[in-house]
Structures are given as C-alpha cells and as structure tokens.
C-alpha cells in the first residue's frame, strides 16, 4: 500500500475515472482535478460526479488562457502554413501536466496521474525514467506523451498502462462508476462539431484565399478555396474529374497551390523533422535504427534516424511510407520504449524503388 498523495487529472470519461479508482484502492491519498481548457467545453459536472462516487476531493483548474496560447494558436498557425498539427501532442506537456504539477506543488502533493494508456518505468543506472507503450495495442497513447521530460516522468503515475480497454470498462462497471459506458471522444476537444473550416476561417482568413490545384508537372487541374481545406493524403474535396483517383500529395504555402497526384505519389522513403525532443534529456550521439511512427494510428516502420544538429533530424524508412504529413509528429521507439519525437517538416523523395508499406 502507498500513502503518498496523487493528483489525478479527471475528464469525466471512463479512463481517468478508473485511473483514480485504481490509485485510491492502491492506498494513495487521491485528489482529483478537472482542467477547464476552452470556453466551448461542457461544465465539469461529469468529472465531479466521478469524484463524488469515489469519495475523493475534487477541484477545477482554469487554464483556458494557456491552452489558447499553447494549443489553439499553434493549431491555427500550422494550418495557415499548410501543415496538419496534432493538438494533443502540444497540450500534454504545455498545458495538462504542467497545470497538474503546479497545482500539486501548491498543495504539497507528491505525484500526478492521468488515464493515458502508457507506462513509466525506472530506466536503470543513470537513465532516469523511461516512457513505454501501453500493453493494449489498440489504445496505446505513448505517441501523445513523447514531449514529456524527466521532471514529469519522475512524478507521473499511469495506472492504465498495463490494462486493456475492455479490462478498464469491466472495472468501471464493477465500481458502478457513472462513466463506465460513456463512449470515447473522437473529435478535437475545442472543435466538437468537427467544422474545422468554420473554426479556422474565423481565426486565419488568409488560409482561405483561392489557389490552383496542380498536377505533379505543374499543370493546373482546377482551383480551390483555401489550403486550410486540405491535408496530405486527402482524396475527397478536390472536385476534379480524372481517369484515376487523385490525392493531395503536397501543399505549397507561398503560392497557395495544392498538388494532386495518384496514390503511388503519396509514398516517401524519408522525412526531415524539426524541434526534436528526447525523453532522456539528451539527443542520441550517432545515427541509430528505430521504429518510427508518423501519426497516431500508423503502424511503426523500421527506419534509420540521423540527428542533424540541435533542431533537426532526418529519417530514412526501410519501406516507403504513405502520406507522410508535415505538421504531424514523428515518434521514435526502441521496442516499446519512447526515445523521443519531432515535428515533420518535409518529406524526402519517392520510394526509391524500395518496397512500400502494406
């Protein structure tokens, strides 16, 4: 049993509810907090109901201003550049865990926790802590946590990392938690209606200036109403009649051009990425073999990673990968351990005659 204090981030969903319950039952002195992140979100009634059922203290932490600066402004800025960001990757280190740690420090609470499906473990001599995949391959969320640092990992508890989603729901029902059968949210939290165009048009009207749709040779195939309507790999919405399906293969911000091509043109043998972050606190000293994951639902691919200075990395895949998308995170793994990650800035070449991913 453990009598240490832990502050659990509580969303009102089943995962964070079970995380809090497991820590309480393990003997931790559990307190809970719901983060208010944007003005359009629902009131924290569902999170408060979970805390009441568990019999643990509950509070609301308002971080709307920080969320706006760190997440929403970055999201809008990236789309205006023709890139496709992942807001959760920015939110976890910059808003959620920083807010929980600040609140914990204010009240003398030793640990913080969340309902993420990932695992933290001691890294051995002189290695601090490691972040590792959750055991449920369908729910593993280590990808979203790759920008955490050692100061967070040392105080982080992730009790769902060793469980499957099915096991979590079973425990929630056994505990009669009000969130037991609540469905998982699939949309971006600050755009619940999924109307990205409306949201972005209000904040970045320049991203909705008309431009050309070009083929790979530079020939104009049609016109579009703004680059913010598109992302690499997209097929629908081009509005072009062609003898074969066309996909967005590139977005050129300067000329406001969307480049379309056949499915084969979506494959890249490598990528360049910027703003790398390393879980150990230090970049690898040499090139190394990794498993590279280029988006959340992507099957990690064997690749060679080369660190190029303090702010750039280069990746070359063993097999060409489909729809490598600037703005998304590429995360590097050694077996189940997260080494770090970076923001994709550009793709490198076609498939070089190499085999493509299946």
N, C-alpha and C positions, 0 to 999 in steps of 0.2 A: 504494500500500500504506500501511497505517496501523499503527503500532506501539503506539498508545495502549492502555491497559488497559480492559477492559469486563467487568462482572459481569452475567451473563445469568441471569435467573430461569428455572429449568428445572423443568418439571412432570412430565416423563416422557412427555408427548404429542408428537405429530409437529411441531406448530408451533414450540414452544420449542426442540426439537431442531434443526430446520433453521435457526432464527434463530442459534443458537450456531455451527452449521457455517458459515453464510454469513459471519459476522463473523470466525471463525477464518481462513477462506480469503481474506478481505479484508485480512489482516495484523494484525488486532487481537490483543493478548495476552488471550485469553479465559479467564475463570474462570467457574464456574457455581455456582449456589446453589439448593437446593430449600427452599421455605418450608414448615415444619410449622405448620399453621393451626388444626387442631382435633383432638381426641383420637380421633375416629372414623375418621380418614383412614388410608389404607394407608401402609406404610413406603415410604421414597423409593427403593426398590430399582430401579424402572424409570428414574428420573432418574439414578441412579448408573450404570446400565448405559449410558445415552446418553453421559454424560461419559467413561466408560471407552473407548467406541468412538471418540469424538472425540479422546481423548488430552489432555483438559483437566482442570485441578483442579476438585474438587467439594467442596461443604460443605452442611451442613444448618443452616438458621436457624430457631430456635424462636420463633414469635410467637403461640402459642396464647392467651396471656392478652390480648394486644392485640386479636386477632381476636374473642375473646369479647366484649370491651367495645365495640369499634367496629362490628362487623358483627352478631353473633348477638343481642346485647341490643337493638340498633336494630331488627332484623328482628322480634323478639318484640313489642317495644313498638308498632311500627307496626301489626302485625296485630291487637293488642289494641285499637287505635283504629279498627279497621275499614278500614285502609288496606292497600295491597299494595306493599311496598317491593321494590327491586331491590338485592340484597346486593352484587353485583359493583361497582355504582357507588360504594358506600361503601368496599369493600375496596381498590380500586386506589390511591386517594390515601392512605387512612388506614392501610393495612397493607402491601400488597405493595411499592409503590415506596418508601415511607418506609423499610421494612426493608432493601431493596436498597441504597438510598443510604447508610444508616447503616453497613452492612457495607462498602460501597465506601470511604467516608470513613475508616473504621478502618484499612483496608489501603492507602490511597493510590491507589485505582483511580479513573480519571477519569470513566468512563461506566457507565451501567447499560442493560440491554436486556431486551426480552421478545418473545414470539411473537405479539403483537397485530397484527391487520390494520388498520393506520392509518399515517399518515405525519406526520413532524415536518419543518418547513422553516423557514429563516430568514424572518422577517416583513418584512424591509426596514428602512429607516431608522426608528429609534426605535420599532420594533414588536416587538422580541424575536423569539420563535419562534411559529409557528402549528401547530396540530394540524389535520390534514386527513383526509378519508375514505381508506380503503384502496381500491385500484383494483378489487378484486373486490366487486361489489355484494352478493353473497350472503354474504360473510364480513366485510364492513366492521365494525370494532369500535370506531370512534371514539366512538360513543354512550357506551360504558362508561368512557371516559377523560376525559370532559368536565370533571371536577373537578380535574384536574392543574393545577399552576401553572407559572409561568415558570422557577422554580428547578429543577423536574423536567424540563421540556421541553428546557432548555439542555444537559442531560446524558443525554438519552434517545435510544437507538438502536432503531428499529423496522424491521428489515431485511425483514419480510414485507409491508410496506405496498404495494409495487409488484408483488406477485405474486398469482396466483390460488391457490385451494386445490389445484387439480389440479397446478399447477406445483410447489407445495410437496411434495406426495406424490411426484411424479416425482423431485425432487431427493433426497428421503429414501431412495427405493429405490436410486438411483444411489450413494448413500453407504453403503448397507447399514445404515442406522440401525435399531435394534430397534423404534422407534416408527413405522416407515413406514406400516404398515397398521392402526395402532390407531385404533379409532373415536373420534369426538369425544364428550366427555361432554355430556349434555343436562340433567342434573339439577343442583340446587343442591348444592354440594360437601359441605355439612355435613348434608344430608338425603338420602343416597344412595338410600334406599328410597322416596323421594317421599311418605312418610307425613307430610304437613305437620300434620295434625290431632294425631297422637300427639306429635310434636315440640313443638308449641305448647301442648298440654294440660298437658304436664309443667312448662312454664315460665310459662304465663299462664292458669291455670284460669278466671279471670274472663271470658276471651273465649269461654267455652263455657257461659255462662248462657243459658237459653231466652229467646226473644223472639218477637214477632209478625212475620209476613210480611204486608205491606200492599200494596194497590194504590195507584195514584197519587192517588186520592181519600181515602186514609186508611182504607179498609175492610179489615178483617182477612180474609186469604185462608187463613191457616194458621199454623203455629208452626214454629220452627226450634230447633236445639240449640246455637247459638252463632254469633256473627258471624264468627268465625275460619274457618268453613267456606266463606265466600263472598268473591267479588270482583266488581267491576263488570264486566258483560258476560257473566257466567256464566249458563248455561241449565240444566245438569244439577244435580240435587240439591235442587231446590225442593220436589218432591213434591206439586205442586198440579195438579189436573185443571182444564184451561181449554180453551175453544174455539180458542185460538190459542197459539203458543209464548210463554212468559214468560221474561224475562231479569232479572237483578239490575241495577237502574239506580241504586241508592243504598243506602248503609249508614249508619244513624244510631246512632252510638255511645252517646249519652246514654240513649236509650230502647231500645237493643238491637234496633232494628227494621231489617228488610231490606225494601226497597221493590222490588216487581217490576212490570214493565210490558212492553209489546210492543217489538219490535225497533226501531221508529221512535223510541221514547223514549230509546234509547241515544245518540242523536246530540246533540252540543253544538256551539254556534257559538264557544265560547271557554272559557278557563280562567284561574284565578288560581293562582300558584305562589309558593313561599317559598324562602328560603335560596339565592338565586341565586349562581352562581359564574361569573366571566368569565375566559377564558383570557388576555386581555391584561393583567389585573390591575385594570381599570377598567370600570365599567358604561358602556353607551352613553349619550351625553348627550341623546339625543332618541329619539322613537319611530322604529322602522325596520321595513322589510319583511324577513322572514326565511323560511326553511324550517324548520318546527317538527316535531320527531319526538317522539311521545308515548309510545313504547315501542320496544324493540329491533327488533322485526320490522315496525314501522309504516312505511309509505311517507311520507316527509316531506311536509308540507302547507304551502302558501303561507299566510302569516299576518302580522298586524301585532303587533309587540312593543312594549309600553309599560313602561318602568321606573317603579315607584312607590315611591320611597324606596330605602333600602339593603337591605331584606329582602324585597321583594315585586315581582313582575312580573305583568302582565296580557297575555293573548294572545287575539286575535280571528282566527279562521280565515276564509279566503275561502270554503271549503266546510265545512259541518258535519262533524265527525269522530266516529267511532263509539267508544264505550267509553273515554272519557277517564277515567282511573283515579287517584284520589287515592293518593299514596304513590309512584307511578311518577315517573321523571324525564322532564321535557320538555327537549329539547336543541335549541339554535338554530344553524342553519347559514346561511352566506352562500356559495352554490355548494357547494364541497367543504370549506370551512373551518368549523371548530367555533368559534362565538363564545362559547358558554357554555351553561349549563343551570340548571334549578331543580327543586324538588320540587313536583309538582302537589298543591294543597291543596283545590281545589274546581272544579266545572265552572260554566259560565255559560250558562244558558238553553238553549232548544231550538235548532232550526235556523233560526229567524227567517225562515222561508220561503225561505232560501237553498238552493242546490243542495248535496246531500250528496256525500261522497266515494263513489267507486265501490268 
